[in-house]
Amino acid sequence: MPAAKPKPKVVRTSLAKVPTGIQGLDEVTGGGLPKGRVTLVCGRAGCGKSLLGMEFLVHGAVEYGEPGVCMNFEETEEKLTANVASLGFDLRDLSKRKKLLVDFVSIERNQIAETGEYNLDGLFIRLAHAVKAIKAKRVVLDSVEALFSGIVDSAILRSELSRLFRWLEDQKLTAIVTGEAGSDTLTRHGLEEYVADCVISLDHRVSDQISTRRLRIVKYRGTSHGTDEYPFLIDEEGISVVPITSLVLNHKALRDRVSTGIASLDEMMEGKGFFRGSSVLVTGTAGTGKSSLVANFSSASCARGEKCLYFTFEESPSQILRNMRSVGLNLEPWMKKGLLHFNAMRPTSTGLEGHLAVIHRLISQIRPSVVVIDPITNLVSASGSYDIKSMLVRLVDFLKMQQITSIFTNLTFAGDPQERTAAAVSSLMDTWIVLRDSKPNGRPRRELYVLKSRGMAHSREARELIVSKKGLELGLVLKDHLLASAVEGPSAVAAS
């Protein structure tokens, strides 16, 4: 039997890329835009095309030492400079230092005649002079429609588009060309997307009176890339893109533990508390102490010198500070030391993707060890359980990859099974703590029960939760097991 021929050695060369400096975009593109090639950024008015182009140039000039040229066919240099000043971009300073050159080219539609001799030679000469003046490596043309507004012959249009893109590549320029979206095509002419090597589509949609911005990489020749729709945020710091989630479950499971802030609750968890980097869900009816419990955990984290980022969707930070004083917690010193950071916003102020983008951005800025989301109930009511689960999957995955301990609260309703409203997200959580009210012998009391805590031999006994001016503590084990019988049903077991 003849010996098998050895397989030929395959040499894989990665496509050279240029980082954009835009948070999240370099991650979903696998390193940035194709070096020395043209990227088309398309979308409808107001979706962020021009801003993406300007950020690409500014970050290139400031962070990567690559000067850039912006040739704008719609806005003057003065207007463009004023528009981006609110984001902290000083175009005048960059221009003085020959890091950036903005050239406004006024083109009137009646000046463009459709003839067989129509070409872009004048544009090439002007652009070449600008590139040479500052030794530019990056170019943005905003927008391509202005160049071809009077051309209806598709053969001439495609020929000139190809010439434009080829000229940019011959000059070894990494370029972004912006284009307006068509009615049934990515661009108005429907040709640009076929000529460009990389196509990024931006979308600004409104659903139930809440707007959401999304980005999609339609194509990227020569390399793999993310293919999902990615939410992105435009705020005072520019654009930030939120990657959907990692493709594999490869986050590291830490073994060290962190205190819950309540000594008796730590005892129920082998005397050590939560695993660091785990996700914790606290559910309960109104007034059972959910916010007080997470506030204790936040305070304990700050006492260890760890930063805590607290997202609140119901109460203002001052209201939380006042309320926690009634249970013996003074959180103000942690705020003054820069260890406790609050972010308060209404659930309906933006879509779920917008909330996710804000959370990502603040986590990247503050670098907390602990994140609190209080509560997720309002997000569910504003969007639906399926959407909130999709968002929380991405959020929990991101937090675990960052090895951040997270704690979420969720409101349940009296008379309902404890797992009903939490079932949509309980499977994502490593630890699930149930709180509820009961009235044995007519005396009201709060009860706490650890329904599950993965990776540890936790107590499964119900305890009375005592809330007073001295703080939170757990009483003796309840003898009547009212709570245990309420939650230890088949569905509760399945959820864990």
C-alpha positions in Angstrom: 0.0 0.0 0.0 1.6 3.3 -1.1 2.5 5.8 1.6 0.1 8.7 2.0 1.4 11.9 0.5 2.2 14.5 3.1 -0.2 17.4 3.1 1.2 20.6 1.7 2.0 23.1 4.3 -0.5 26.0 4.3 0.9 29.4 5.0 -1.7 31.7 6.4 -1.0 35.4 6.2 -3.3 37.8 8.1 -4.7 40.9 6.4 -3.0 44.1 7.5 -5.4 46.3 9.5 -5.5 49.8 10.9 -7.0 50.4 14.3 -9.8 52.9 14.4 -9.5 53.8 18.1 -13.3 53.5 18.4 -14.3 51.5 21.4 -15.6 48.1 20.4 -15.3 48.6 16.7 -11.8 47.3 16.5 -13.0 44.2 18.4 -15.8 43.3 16.1 -13.6 44.0 13.0 -10.8 41.8 14.4 -8.3 44.7 14.6 -9.6 47.6 12.6 -10.2 48.6 9.0 -8.2 47.1 6.0 -4.9 48.9 5.7 -4.4 50.7 2.4 -7.9 49.9 1.2 -11.3 51.6 1.1 -14.1 51.1 3.6 -17.6 52.2 2.8 -19.7 53.4 5.8 -23.4 53.7 4.7 -26.7 54.6 6.4 -29.5 57.0 6.6 -29.2 60.6 7.7 -28.3 61.0 11.4 -27.0 57.5 11.9 -23.4 58.6 12.7 -21.5 58.2 9.4 -19.6 61.5 9.5 -18.8 61.1 13.2 -17.4 57.7 12.6 -15.2 59.1 9.9 -14.0 62.0 12.0 -13.2 59.7 15.0 -11.2 57.5 12.6 -9.1 60.5 11.6 -8.7 62.0 15.1 -7.8 58.8 16.8 -5.3 58.0 14.0 -3.6 61.4 14.3 -3.6 61.5 18.1 -3.1 57.9 19.1 -1.4 56.2 16.2 0.7 58.9 14.6 -1.1 58.8 11.3 -2.1 62.2 9.9 -5.4 62.3 8.0 -7.3 64.3 5.4 -11.1 64.9 5.5 -12.5 66.0 2.2 -16.1 67.1 2.9 -18.6 67.8 0.2 -21.4 69.0 2.5 -20.1 70.8 5.5 -17.5 73.6 5.7 -14.4 73.4 7.9 -15.9 75.9 10.4 -19.2 74.0 10.7 -17.5 70.6 11.0 -15.1 71.9 13.7 -17.9 73.3 15.7 -19.9 70.1 15.4 -17.2 67.8 16.8 -15.9 70.3 19.5 -18.6 69.0 21.9 -16.9 65.6 21.8 -13.6 67.1 22.8 -12.1 67.1 19.3 -10.0 70.2 18.6 -9.7 70.1 14.8 -8.0 73.6 14.7 -5.2 72.4 17.0 -4.7 69.2 14.9 -4.6 71.3 11.7 -2.0 73.7 13.2 0.2 70.7 14.0 -0.3 69.3 10.5 -2.0 66.2 11.9 -5.3 66.8 10.2 -6.4 68.7 7.1 -10.1 69.4 6.4 -10.9 70.5 2.8 -14.4 71.6 2.0 -15.3 71.1 -1.7 -18.5 72.7 -2.9 -20.2 70.8 -5.7 -23.5 72.0 -7.2 -25.6 69.4 -9.0 -26.1 71.7 -12.0 -22.3 71.9 -12.5 -22.1 68.1 -13.1 -23.0 67.2 -16.7 -23.4 63.6 -17.7 -21.1 63.1 -20.6 -18.8 60.4 -21.7 -15.8 62.6 -20.6 -16.9 63.0 -17.0 -14.1 62.1 -14.7 -12.6 62.8 -11.3 -9.2 64.0 -12.3 -9.7 67.4 -10.6 -10.6 65.6 -7.4 -7.5 63.4 -7.6 -5.2 66.4 -8.0 -6.7 68.3 -5.1 -6.7 65.2 -2.9 -3.1 64.4 -3.8 -2.0 67.9 -2.8 -3.8 67.6 0.6 -2.2 64.2 1.3 1.3 65.4 0.4 0.9 68.5 2.5 0.7 66.6 5.8 2.0 63.2 4.7 -1.4 61.7 5.3 -2.0 58.0 5.9 -5.8 58.2 6.4 -8.5 59.8 4.2 -12.3 60.3 4.7 -14.5 61.3 1.8 -17.9 62.6 3.1 -20.1 61.9 1.2 -19.7 60.1 -2.1 -23.3 61.0 -3.3 -22.2 64.6 -3.8 -19.7 63.6 -6.4 -22.2 61.7 -8.5 -25.5 63.6 -7.8 -26.0 64.4 -11.5 -25.0 61.0 -12.9 -27.6 58.5 -13.8 -25.6 56.3 -16.2 -24.6 53.3 -14.1 -21.7 52.4 -16.5 -20.1 55.8 -16.0 -20.9 55.8 -12.3 -19.3 52.3 -11.7 -16.3 53.2 -13.8 -15.6 56.4 -11.8 -16.2 54.7 -8.5 -13.7 52.0 -9.4 -11.2 54.7 -10.4 -11.7 56.6 -7.2 -11.3 53.5 -5.0 -8.3 52.2 -7.1 -6.6 55.6 -6.9 -6.9 55.7 -3.1 -5.4 52.2 -2.9 -2.6 53.1 -5.3 -1.7 55.9 -2.9 -1.6 53.3 -0.1 -4.2 55.3 1.8 -6.6 53.7 4.4 -9.8 55.4 3.4 -13.4 55.7 4.6 -16.0 56.8 2.1 -19.5 57.6 3.4 -22.7 57.0 1.5 -26.4 57.6 2.0 -28.7 54.5 2.2 -31.0 53.8 -0.7 -34.7 52.7 -0.5 -33.9 49.0 -1.2 -30.1 49.1 -1.3 -27.3 49.8 1.1 -26.4 52.9 -0.8 -28.3 55.3 -3.0 -26.7 54.1 -6.2 -26.5 50.5 -5.1 -22.9 50.1 -6.6 -20.6 51.4 -3.9 -21.0 48.3 -1.7 -19.7 46.1 -4.5 -16.6 48.1 -5.1 -15.5 48.6 -1.5 -13.4 45.9 0.3 -15.2 46.6 3.6 -18.7 47.7 4.1 -20.1 48.9 7.4 -23.9 49.7 7.7 -25.2 52.0 10.4 -28.8 52.1 11.4 -30.8 54.3 13.7 -34.2 52.7 14.4 -37.1 53.7 16.7 -39.3 51.0 18.3 -42.1 51.8 20.8 -40.8 55.4 20.8 -37.4 54.3 21.9 -34.4 54.8 19.6 -31.5 52.3 19.2 -28.4 52.6 17.0 -26.9 49.5 15.4 -23.9 48.7 13.4 -23.4 45.7 11.0 -20.3 44.7 9.0 -21.9 43.7 5.7 -18.7 42.4 4.2 -14.9 42.4 4.9 -12.8 40.9 2.2 -9.8 38.8 3.2 -10.6 38.3 6.9 -13.1 37.0 9.4 -15.3 39.4 11.3 -18.4 39.7 13.5 -21.6 39.3 11.4 -24.2 40.3 14.0 -25.9 43.6 14.5 -24.0 45.5 17.3 -25.6 48.2 19.3 -23.6 51.4 19.5 -23.9 54.6 21.5 -23.2 58.2 20.6 -22.6 60.4 23.6 -20.3 63.2 24.7 -17.3 60.9 24.3 -18.1 59.8 20.7 -19.0 56.3 19.5 -18.8 53.1 21.5 -19.8 49.8 20.0 -21.0 46.9 22.1 -19.8 43.4 21.0 -22.7 40.9 21.3 -21.0 38.2 23.3 -18.1 35.9 23.1 -18.6 32.9 20.9 -17.4 30.3 23.5 -17.8 29.9 27.2 -14.1 30.3 28.1 -14.1 32.7 31.0 -12.0 31.8 34.0 -13.8 30.5 37.1 -12.1 32.1 40.1 -11.8 30.2 43.4 -11.4 33.1 45.9 -14.5 34.4 47.7 -15.9 37.8 48.6 -18.0 38.6 51.6 -21.7 39.4 51.2 -21.5 42.1 53.8 -23.6 40.1 56.2 -21.7 37.7 58.4 -24.6 35.3 59.0 -25.2 35.1 55.2 -21.6 34.3 54.7 -22.0 31.4 57.1 -24.8 30.0 54.9 -22.2 29.9 52.1 -19.5 27.8 53.8 -18.6 30.9 55.8 -16.9 32.6 52.8 -19.6 34.3 50.7 -19.9 34.5 46.9 -17.3 33.4 44.4 -15.4 36.4 43.0 -16.5 37.0 39.4 -19.8 35.2 39.8 -23.3 36.5 39.0 -25.9 36.8 41.9 -29.7 37.2 41.6 -31.7 38.5 44.5 -35.5 38.2 44.1 -38.3 39.1 46.4 -41.6 40.9 46.9 -41.7 44.7 47.6 -40.2 45.7 50.9 -38.3 42.5 51.6 -34.9 44.1 51.7 -33.4 43.5 48.2 -31.8 46.9 47.9 -30.6 46.8 51.5 -28.9 43.5 50.8 -27.1 44.6 47.7 -26.1 47.9 49.4 -24.5 45.9 52.2 -22.6 43.9 49.6 -21.5 47.2 47.9 -20.3 48.6 51.1 -18.4 45.5 52.0 -16.7 45.7 48.6 -15.7 49.3 49.1 -14.4 48.4 52.6 -12.0 46.0 50.9 -10.7 48.9 48.7 -12.6 47.6 45.6 -14.6 49.9 43.2 -18.3 49.3 43.0 -20.5 50.6 40.1 -24.1 50.8 41.1 -26.8 51.1 38.3 -30.2 52.2 39.7 -33.3 52.3 37.6 -35.8 53.3 40.3 -34.2 55.6 42.9 -31.8 58.6 42.7 -28.4 58.2 44.3 -29.3 60.7 47.1 -32.5 58.7 47.8 -30.5 55.5 48.1 -28.0 57.2 50.4 -30.8 58.5 52.7 -32.7 55.1 52.8 -29.6 53.1 53.6 -28.9 55.3 56.6 -32.1 53.8 58.2 -30.5 50.3 58.1 -27.1 51.5 59.5 -25.3 52.0 56.3 -23.4 55.2 55.5 -22.3 55.0 51.9 -21.2 58.6 51.4 -17.6 58.0 52.5 -17.2 55.4 49.8 -18.4 57.9 47.2 -16.0 60.6 48.4 -13.1 58.2 48.2 -14.1 57.3 44.6 -14.9 53.7 45.4 -18.7 53.8 45.0 -20.1 55.1 41.7 -23.8 55.5 41.0 -25.4 55.7 37.6 -29.2 56.5 37.7 -31.4 56.5 34.7 -35.0 55.7 33.7 -35.5 52.3 31.9 -37.4 54.1 29.2 -34.6 56.7 28.6 -33.2 54.5 25.9 -33.5 51.0 24.5 -32.0 47.9 26.1 -29.1 48.1 23.7 -28.6 51.7 24.7 -28.5 50.6 28.4 -26.0 47.9 27.5 -23.8 50.4 25.7 -23.8 52.7 28.7 -23.0 49.9 31.1 -20.1 48.7 28.9 -18.7 52.2 28.6 -18.8 53.0 32.3 -17.3 49.6 33.2 -14.4 50.3 30.8 -13.9 53.8 32.3 -14.2 52.9 36.0 -12.9 49.4 36.0 -15.0 48.2 39.0 -14.6 44.9 40.8 -18.4 44.8 41.6 -21.4 45.8 39.5 -24.9 46.2 40.9 -28.1 46.3 38.7 -31.1 47.4 40.7 -33.6 46.3 39.6 -34.0 44.4 36.3 -37.7 44.4 36.7 -38.3 47.8 35.2 -36.2 46.8 32.2 -38.5 43.8 31.7 -41.6 45.9 31.8 -40.2 48.4 29.3 -39.2 45.7 26.8 -40.3 42.2 27.4 -38.7 39.1 29.1 -37.2 37.7 25.9 -35.3 40.9 25.1 -34.1 41.4 28.6 -32.8 37.8 28.7 -30.9 38.4 25.4 -29.4 41.6 26.9 -28.5 40.0 30.2 -26.9 37.0 28.5 -24.5 39.5 26.8 -24.0 41.5 30.0 -23.4 38.6 32.3 -21.0 37.1 29.7 -19.1 40.4 29.5 -18.9 40.7 33.3 -17.6 37.2 33.7 -14.9 37.7 31.1 -13.9 40.8 33.0 -14.0 38.8 36.3 -16.4 41.3 37.8 -18.7 40.1 40.6 -22.3 41.2 39.7 -25.5 41.3 41.7 -29.0 41.8 40.2 -32.3 42.4 41.9 -35.7 41.4 40.6 -39.2 42.1 42.0 -41.6 39.2 42.4 -45.3 39.5 43.4 -47.1 38.1 46.4 -49.0 34.9 45.7 -46.9 34.0 42.6 -44.4 31.1 42.6 -40.9 32.6 43.4 -39.4 31.4 40.1 -42.1 32.9 37.8 -40.6 36.3 37.0 -37.0 35.2 37.6 -37.2 32.1 35.3 -36.1 34.1 32.3 -32.8 35.0 33.8 -32.3 32.6 36.8 -30.4 30.1 34.6 -27.7 32.8 33.9 -27.0 33.3 37.6 -24.5 31.4 39.8 -26.3 32.3 43.0 -30.0 32.9 43.6 -31.2 34.4 46.9 -35.0 34.5 47.5 -36.6 37.0 49.9 -40.2 37.1 50.9 -42.7 38.2 53.5 -44.8 35.8 55.6 -47.1 36.1 58.6 -46.9 33.1 60.8 -49.3 33.5 63.8 -50.2 36.9 62.4 -46.7 38.3 63.0 -45.1 39.7 59.8 -41.5 38.7 59.1 -39.0 38.7 56.3 -37.4 35.5 55.2 -34.3 34.6 53.2 -33.5 31.4 51.4 -30.5 30.5 49.2 -32.2 28.6 46.4 -28.9 27.8 44.6 -25.2 28.7 44.7 -23.1 26.8 42.2 -19.9 25.3 43.3 -20.4 25.3 47.0 -22.3 23.4 49.7 -24.6 26.2 50.8 -27.3 26.0 53.4 -30.8 25.3 52.1 -32.5 26.3 55.3 -34.8 29.3 55.5 -33.7 32.1 57.9 -35.5 35.2 59.2 -34.0 38.4 57.8 -33.9 41.0 60.5 -33.7 44.6 59.2 -33.0 47.3 61.8 -31.0 50.5 62.5 -28.2 48.2 63.4 -28.2 46.7 59.9 -29.1 43.4 58.4 -28.7 40.1 60.1 -30.1 36.6 59.9 -32.1 35.0 62.7 -32.4 31.4 63.7 -33.4 28.7 61.2 -37.2 28.8 60.7 -38.9 25.7 62.0 -42.1 25.8 60.0 -40.3 25.6 56.6 -42.9 27.8 55.0 -40.4 29.2 52.6 -38.8 25.9 51.7 -42.2 24.4 50.8 -43.0 27.4 48.6 -39.9 27.3 46.5 -38.8 23.6 46.4 -41.1 22.7 43.5 -40.2 20.9 40.3 -39.9 24.1 38.3 -37.6 25.6 41.0 -35.3 22.6 40.8 -35.3 22.8 37.0 -34.3 26.4 37.2 -31.3 25.7 39.3 
